[in-house]
């Protein structure tokens, strides 16, 4: 009869049991590790999406605030351009009459001073003509331009006494004024009436706040704008 070492049996059972437990533990550990990594990736993905949404909200709010700030500022800026243009045209007319009164000398004699306004040009011209010239035959471009008022960007003359071109004449020394306009056929006429209106606007805007009418009173030489 073969002898059996009884001490080896529990030892073998213990080793076999530990091996099975180790395998089970490895399997459980692997499962937990995979689950943890998967949850971490999911959280990172969710966190990235949430951050992107936050970023879009911030950008939208900044855009809205910027537009709310810029639009009133732009409107106010264009409105100030209209007001400034009225002052500049009025000052040009005052300067023309003062130059005529004070005796603007050119070509060896006192010159009559004219202000020429044309709806087709972005400026107003201050011109000098010999005092002896016949006003009925005058051509605006034939005078000596002594000053040019360029309008601010976007500003356009829309109407000068219901016509497209107007000429203010101030005689040398006396400063007395006569006023002429050109019709669509290019024929010059004498202006009749106590008030001459000059209309201008910002980019032909329909808003009354971006339009202005300057009124020149011929008898008093007073300008309302």
VENJOBEL-V383666 format. One line per field, one symbol per residue. ss: DSSP state (H for helix, E for strand, C for the rest). A space follows every 10 residues. Layout:
ss: ???
This chain:
ss: CCCCCHHHHH HHHHHHHHHH HHHHHHHHHH HHHHHHHHHH HHHHHHHHHH HHHHHHHHHH HHHHHHHHHH HHHHHHHHHH HHHHHHHHHH HHHHHHHHHH HHCEEECCEE EEEEEEEECC CCEEEEEEEE CCCCHHHCCH HHCEEEEEEE CCCCEEEEEE CCECEEEEEE CCCCCCEEEE EECCCCCEEE CCCCEEEEEE EECCCCCHHH EEEEEEECCC CEEEC
